[in-house]
Amino acid sequence: MFKSIEDVETQFAAQGYIADRTLATTIYLAIALGKPIFLEGEPGVGKTEV
């Protein structure tokens, strides 16, 4: 799906989603390794959209 961490950042930005380097790295590694990620935060911040 993603070729690199930069690809994650680019594709998120194209959808209007702001992802910092840490989030992009986490998403890239989770997909590459086939592992789930646990996101926590206030309601309405976009966890489900990730």
PyMOL Python script that loads the backbone (N, CA, C, O; Angstrom):
from pymol import cmd

cmd.read_pdbstr("""\
ATOM      1  N   MET A   1       0.817  -1.187   0.000  1.00  0.00           N
ATOM      2  CA  MET A   1       0.000   0.000   0.000  1.00  0.00           C
ATOM      3  C   MET A   1       0.868   1.261   0.000  1.00  0.00           C
ATOM      4  O   MET A   1       0.724   2.116  -0.874  1.00  0.00           O
ATOM      5  N   PHE A   2       1.763   1.374   0.972  1.00  0.00           N
ATOM      6  CA  PHE A   2       2.673   2.517   1.028  1.00  0.00           C
ATOM      7  C   PHE A   2       4.084   2.034   0.715  1.00  0.00           C
ATOM      8  O   PHE A   2       4.509   0.984   1.196  1.00  0.00           O
ATOM      9  N   LYS A   3       4.804   2.800  -0.089  1.00  0.00           N
ATOM     10  CA  LYS A   3       6.164   2.420  -0.471  1.00  0.00           C
ATOM     11  C   LYS A   3       7.215   2.921   0.515  1.00  0.00           C
ATOM     12  O   LYS A   3       8.309   2.363   0.609  1.00  0.00           O
ATOM     13  N   SER A   4       6.871   3.985   1.252  1.00  0.00           N
ATOM     14  CA  SER A   4       7.823   4.585   2.194  1.00  0.00           C
ATOM     15  C   SER A   4       7.065   5.440   3.204  1.00  0.00           C
ATOM     16  O   SER A   4       5.860   5.658   3.076  1.00  0.00           O
ATOM     17  N   ILE A   5       7.783   5.909   4.190  1.00  0.00           N
ATOM     18  CA  ILE A   5       7.179   6.810   5.179  1.00  0.00           C
ATOM     19  C   ILE A   5       6.757   8.111   4.497  1.00  0.00           C
ATOM     20  O   ILE A   5       5.706   8.668   4.811  1.00  0.00           O
ATOM     21  N   GLU A   6       7.573   8.587   3.573  1.00  0.00           N
ATOM     22  CA  GLU A   6       7.235   9.799   2.835  1.00  0.00           C
ATOM     23  C   GLU A   6       5.958   9.600   2.027  1.00  0.00           C
ATOM     24  O   GLU A   6       5.163  10.529   1.879  1.00  0.00           O
ATOM     25  N   ASP A   7       5.760   8.401   1.508  1.00  0.00           N
ATOM     26  CA  ASP A   7       4.546   8.078   0.759  1.00  0.00           C
ATOM     27  C   ASP A   7       3.319   8.163   1.669  1.00  0.00           C
ATOM     28  O   ASP A   7       2.266   8.639   1.245  1.00  0.00           O
ATOM     29  N   VAL A   8       3.447   7.708   2.905  1.00  0.00           N
ATOM     30  CA  VAL A   8       2.350   7.822   3.875  1.00  0.00           C
ATOM     31  C   VAL A   8       2.011   9.295   4.077  1.00  0.00           C
ATOM     32  O   VAL A   8       0.843   9.680   4.017  1.00  0.00           O
ATOM     33  N   GLU A   9       3.026  10.118   4.315  1.00  0.00           N
ATOM     34  CA  GLU A   9       2.806  11.551   4.535  1.00  0.00           C
ATOM     35  C   GLU A   9       2.137  12.199   3.326  1.00  0.00           C
ATOM     36  O   GLU A   9       1.210  12.996   3.474  1.00  0.00           O
ATOM     37  N   THR A  10       2.608  11.854   2.137  1.00  0.00           N
ATOM     38  CA  THR A  10       2.066  12.428   0.909  1.00  0.00           C
ATOM     39  C   THR A  10       0.614  12.029   0.702  1.00  0.00           C
ATOM     40  O   THR A  10      -0.227  12.870   0.383  1.00  0.00           O
ATOM     41  N   GLN A  11       0.318  10.744   0.885  1.00  0.00           N
ATOM     42  CA  GLN A  11      -1.049  10.282   0.660  1.00  0.00           C
ATOM     43  C   GLN A  11      -2.013  10.820   1.718  1.00  0.00           C
ATOM     44  O   GLN A  11      -3.164  11.121   1.402  1.00  0.00           O
ATOM     45  N   PHE A  12      -1.566  10.943   2.955  1.00  0.00           N
ATOM     46  CA  PHE A  12      -2.415  11.538   3.989  1.00  0.00           C
ATOM     47  C   PHE A  12      -2.680  13.009   3.657  1.00  0.00           C
ATOM     48  O   PHE A  12      -3.815  13.474   3.763  1.00  0.00           O
ATOM     49  N   ALA A  13      -1.639  13.742   3.257  1.00  0.00           N
ATOM     50  CA  ALA A  13      -1.791  15.158   2.916  1.00  0.00           C
ATOM     51  C   ALA A  13      -2.747  15.340   1.739  1.00  0.00           C
ATOM     52  O   ALA A  13      -3.522  16.296   1.711  1.00  0.00           O
ATOM     53  N   ALA A  14      -2.696  14.432   0.775  1.00  0.00           N
ATOM     54  CA  ALA A  14      -3.587  14.504  -0.381  1.00  0.00           C
ATOM     55  C   ALA A  14      -5.054  14.380   0.022  1.00  0.00           C
ATOM     56  O   ALA A  14      -5.942  14.867  -0.678  1.00  0.00           O
ATOM     57  N   GLN A  15      -5.301  13.724   1.154  1.00  0.00           N
ATOM     58  CA  GLN A  15      -6.664  13.566   1.663  1.00  0.00           C
ATOM     59  C   GLN A  15      -7.028  14.657   2.671  1.00  0.00           C
ATOM     60  O   GLN A  15      -8.122  14.645   3.234  1.00  0.00           O
ATOM     61  N   GLY A  16      -6.114  15.596   2.898  1.00  0.00           N
ATOM     62  CA  GLY A  16      -6.362  16.686   3.833  1.00  0.00           C
ATOM     63  C   GLY A  16      -6.136  16.316   5.284  1.00  0.00           C
ATOM     64  O   GLY A  16      -6.611  17.005   6.187  1.00  0.00           O
ATOM     65  N   TYR A  17      -5.406  15.223   5.516  1.00  0.00           N
ATOM     66  CA  TYR A  17      -5.150  14.755   6.873  1.00  0.00           C
ATOM     67  C   TYR A  17      -3.725  15.121   7.254  1.00  0.00           C
ATOM     68  O   TYR A  17      -2.782  14.806   6.528  1.00  0.00           O
ATOM     69  N   ILE A  18      -3.568  15.779   8.381  1.00  0.00           N
ATOM     70  CA  ILE A  18      -2.241  16.187   8.842  1.00  0.00           C
ATOM     71  C   ILE A  18      -1.640  15.069   9.685  1.00  0.00           C
ATOM     72  O   ILE A  18      -2.162  14.742  10.752  1.00  0.00           O
ATOM     73  N   ALA A  19      -0.558  14.489   9.215  1.00  0.00           N
ATOM     74  CA  ALA A  19       0.123  13.414   9.947  1.00  0.00           C
ATOM     75  C   ALA A  19       1.584  13.814  10.125  1.00  0.00           C
ATOM     76  O   ALA A  19       2.292  14.050   9.146  1.00  0.00           O
ATOM     77  N   ASP A  20       2.029  13.888  11.369  1.00  0.00           N
ATOM     78  CA  ASP A  20       3.434  14.205  11.590  1.00  0.00           C
ATOM     79  C   ASP A  20       4.292  12.975  11.286  1.00  0.00           C
ATOM     80  O   ASP A  20       3.772  11.895  11.008  1.00  0.00           O
ATOM     81  N   ARG A  21       5.589  13.154  11.343  1.00  0.00           N
ATOM     82  CA  ARG A  21       6.525  12.077  10.984  1.00  0.00           C
ATOM     83  C   ARG A  21       6.348  10.848  11.875  1.00  0.00           C
ATOM     84  O   ARG A  21       6.460   9.719  11.398  1.00  0.00           O
ATOM     85  N   THR A  22       6.073  11.058  13.159  1.00  0.00           N
ATOM     86  CA  THR A  22       5.900   9.939  14.086  1.00  0.00           C
ATOM     87  C   THR A  22       4.691   9.094  13.710  1.00  0.00           C
ATOM     88  O   THR A  22       4.775   7.867  13.683  1.00  0.00           O
ATOM     89  N   LEU A  23       3.568   9.742  13.421  1.00  0.00           N
ATOM     90  CA  LEU A  23       2.367   9.002  13.033  1.00  0.00           C
ATOM     91  C   LEU A  23       2.582   8.292  11.702  1.00  0.00           C
ATOM     92  O   LEU A  23       2.192   7.135  11.550  1.00  0.00           O
ATOM     93  N   ALA A  24       3.194   8.968  10.739  1.00  0.00           N
ATOM     94  CA  ALA A  24       3.451   8.356   9.436  1.00  0.00           C
ATOM     95  C   ALA A  24       4.354   7.129   9.577  1.00  0.00           C
ATOM     96  O   ALA A  24       4.125   6.113   8.922  1.00  0.00           O
ATOM     97  N   THR A  25       5.368   7.219  10.420  1.00  0.00           N
ATOM     98  CA  THR A  25       6.266   6.087  10.652  1.00  0.00           C
ATOM     99  C   THR A  25       5.520   4.929  11.296  1.00  0.00           C
ATOM    100  O   THR A  25       5.692   3.775  10.902  1.00  0.00           O
ATOM    101  N   THR A  26       4.693   5.237  12.285  1.00  0.00           N
ATOM    102  CA  THR A  26       3.913   4.209  12.974  1.00  0.00           C
ATOM    103  C   THR A  26       2.983   3.488  12.012  1.00  0.00           C
ATOM    104  O   THR A  26       2.896   2.260  12.029  1.00  0.00           O
ATOM    105  N   ILE A  27       2.295   4.242  11.182  1.00  0.00           N
ATOM    106  CA  ILE A  27       1.367   3.644  10.219  1.00  0.00           C
ATOM    107  C   ILE A  27       2.125   2.794   9.206  1.00  0.00           C
ATOM    108  O   ILE A  27       1.713   1.678   8.893  1.00  0.00           O
ATOM    109  N   TYR A  28       3.226   3.321   8.699  1.00  0.00           N
ATOM    110  CA  TYR A  28       4.021   2.568   7.729  1.00  0.00           C
ATOM    111  C   TYR A  28       4.496   1.237   8.313  1.00  0.00           C
ATOM    112  O   TYR A  28       4.360   0.193   7.676  1.00  0.00           O
ATOM    113  N   LEU A  29       5.048   1.277   9.518  1.00  0.00           N
ATOM    114  CA  LEU A  29       5.558   0.050  10.140  1.00  0.00           C
ATOM    115  C   LEU A  29       4.439  -0.931  10.475  1.00  0.00           C
ATOM    116  O   LEU A  29       4.609  -2.138  10.308  1.00  0.00           O
ATOM    117  N   ALA A  30       3.305  -0.432  10.943  1.00  0.00           N
ATOM    118  CA  ALA A  30       2.180  -1.311  11.264  1.00  0.00           C
ATOM    119  C   ALA A  30       1.717  -2.069  10.024  1.00  0.00           C
ATOM    120  O   ALA A  30       1.455  -3.270  10.086  1.00  0.00           O
ATOM    121  N   ILE A  31       1.617  -1.370   8.911  1.00  0.00           N
ATOM    122  CA  ILE A  31       1.186  -2.020   7.671  1.00  0.00           C
ATOM    123  C   ILE A  31       2.267  -2.967   7.158  1.00  0.00           C
ATOM    124  O   ILE A  31       1.967  -4.093   6.762  1.00  0.00           O
ATOM    125  N   ALA A  32       3.520  -2.517   7.163  1.00  0.00           N
ATOM    126  CA  ALA A  32       4.620  -3.350   6.664  1.00  0.00           C
ATOM    127  C   ALA A  32       4.783  -4.631   7.475  1.00  0.00           C
ATOM    128  O   ALA A  32       5.103  -5.684   6.924  1.00  0.00           O
ATOM    129  N   LEU A  33       4.561  -4.538   8.794  1.00  0.00           N
ATOM    130  CA  LEU A  33       4.737  -5.701   9.665  1.00  0.00           C
ATOM    131  C   LEU A  33       3.446  -6.479   9.892  1.00  0.00           C
ATOM    132  O   LEU A  33       3.458  -7.544  10.509  1.00  0.00           O
ATOM    133  N   GLY A  34       2.329  -5.945   9.392  1.00  0.00           N
ATOM    134  CA  GLY A  34       1.046  -6.608   9.576  1.00  0.00           C
ATOM    135  C   GLY A  34       0.577  -6.609  11.022  1.00  0.00           C
ATOM    136  O   GLY A  34      -0.065  -7.557  11.473  1.00  0.00           O
ATOM    137  N   LYS A  35       0.899  -5.544  11.745  1.00  0.00           N
ATOM    138  CA  LYS A  35       0.551  -5.443  13.165  1.00  0.00           C
ATOM    139  C   LYS A  35      -0.476  -4.330  13.376  1.00  0.00           C
ATOM    140  O   LYS A  35      -0.491  -3.347  12.634  1.00  0.00           O
ATOM    141  N   PRO A  36      -1.332  -4.485  14.384  1.00  0.00           N
ATOM    142  CA  PRO A  36      -2.299  -3.422  14.683  1.00  0.00           C
ATOM    143  C   PRO A  36      -1.628  -2.264  15.429  1.00  0.00           C
ATOM    144  O   PRO A  36      -0.548  -2.419  16.000  1.00  0.00           O
ATOM    145  N   ILE A  37      -2.280  -1.120  15.412  1.00  0.00           N
ATOM    146  CA  ILE A  37      -1.820  -0.001  16.225  1.00  0.00           C
ATOM    147  C   ILE A  37      -2.963   0.429  17.138  1.00  0.00           C
ATOM    148  O   ILE A  37      -4.134   0.282  16.787  1.00  0.00           O
ATOM    149  N   PHE A  38      -2.628   0.947  18.281  1.00  0.00           N
ATOM    150  CA  PHE A  38      -3.609   1.425  19.245  1.00  0.00           C
ATOM    151  C   PHE A  38      -3.517   2.940  19.301  1.00  0.00           C
ATOM    152  O   PHE A  38      -2.476   3.499  19.646  1.00  0.00           O
ATOM    153  N   LEU A  39      -4.622   3.600  18.958  1.00  0.00           N
ATOM    154  CA  LEU A  39      -4.666   5.059  18.997  1.00  0.00           C
ATOM    155  C   LEU A  39      -5.589   5.494  20.121  1.00  0.00           C
ATOM    156  O   LEU A  39      -6.675   4.942  20.297  1.00  0.00           O
ATOM    157  N   GLU A  40      -5.150   6.483  20.877  1.00  0.00           N
ATOM    158  CA  GLU A  40      -6.005   7.022  21.923  1.00  0.00           C
ATOM    159  C   GLU A  40      -6.003   8.535  21.831  1.00  0.00           C
ATOM    160  O   GLU A  40      -5.037   9.144  21.372  1.00  0.00           O
ATOM    161  N   GLY A  41      -7.093   9.129  22.271  1.00  0.00           N
ATOM    162  CA  GLY A  41      -7.194  10.576  22.242  1.00  0.00           C
ATOM    163  C   GLY A  41      -8.616  11.016  22.490  1.00  0.00           C
ATOM    164  O   GLY A  41      -9.513  10.199  22.697  1.00  0.00           O
ATOM    165  N   GLU A  42      -8.802  12.304  22.466  1.00  0.00           N
ATOM    166  CA  GLU A  42     -10.112  12.890  22.710  1.00  0.00           C
ATOM    167  C   GLU A  42     -11.091  12.499  21.598  1.00  0.00           C
ATOM    168  O   GLU A  42     -10.676  12.231  20.470  1.00  0.00           O
ATOM    169  N   PRO A  43     -12.393  12.467  21.918  1.00  0.00           N
ATOM    170  CA  PRO A  43     -13.394  12.192  20.893  1.00  0.00           C
ATOM    171  C   PRO A  43     -13.342  13.252  19.788  1.00  0.00           C
ATOM    172  O   PRO A  43     -13.173  14.442  20.052  1.00  0.00           O
ATOM    173  N   GLY A  44     -13.492  12.791  18.555  1.00  0.00           N
ATOM    174  CA  GLY A  44     -13.578  13.714  17.435  1.00  0.00           C
ATOM    175  C   GLY A  44     -12.270  14.159  16.818  1.00  0.00           C
ATOM    176  O   GLY A  44     -12.268  15.069  15.989  1.00  0.00           O
ATOM    177  N   VAL A  45     -11.149  13.545  17.196  1.00  0.00           N
ATOM    178  CA  VAL A  45      -9.867  13.971  16.628  1.00  0.00           C
ATOM    179  C   VAL A  45      -9.458  13.173  15.392  1.00  0.00           C
ATOM    180  O   VAL A  45      -8.425  13.473  14.794  1.00  0.00           O
ATOM    181  N   GLY A  46     -10.233  12.169  14.993  1.00  0.00           N
ATOM    182  CA  GLY A  46      -9.964  11.442  13.753  1.00  0.00           C
ATOM    183  C   GLY A  46      -9.314  10.088  13.898  1.00  0.00           C
ATOM    184  O   GLY A  46      -8.741   9.581  12.935  1.00  0.00           O
ATOM    185  N   LYS A  47      -9.384   9.489  15.066  1.00  0.00           N
ATOM    186  CA  LYS A  47      -8.756   8.171  15.268  1.00  0.00           C
ATOM    187  C   LYS A  47      -9.345   7.131  14.320  1.00  0.00           C
ATOM    188  O   LYS A  47      -8.610   6.329  13.745  1.00  0.00           O
ATOM    189  N   THR A  48     -10.645   7.141  14.159  1.00  0.00           N
ATOM    190  CA  THR A  48     -11.306   6.162  13.297  1.00  0.00           C
ATOM    191  C   THR A  48     -10.893   6.331  11.841  1.00  0.00           C
ATOM    192  O   THR A  48     -10.782   5.349  11.108  1.00  0.00           O
ATOM    193  N   GLU A  49     -10.667   7.559  11.422  1.00  0.00           N
ATOM    194  CA  GLU A  49     -10.281   7.834  10.042  1.00  0.00           C
ATOM    195  C   GLU A  49      -8.904   7.293   9.707  1.00  0.00           C
ATOM    196  O   GLU A  49      -8.631   6.966   8.552  1.00  0.00           O
ATOM    197  N   VAL A  50      -8.035   7.195  10.699  1.00  0.00           N
ATOM    198  CA  VAL A  50      -6.690   6.667  10.458  1.00  0.00           C
ATOM    199  C   VAL A  50      -6.821   5.205  10.123  1.00  0.00           C
ATOM    200  O   VAL A  50      -5.818   4.536   9.877  1.00  0.00           O
TER     201      VAL A  50
END
""", "prot")
cmd.dss("prot")
cmd.show_as("cartoon", "prot")
cmd.util.cbc("prot")
cmd.orient("prot")
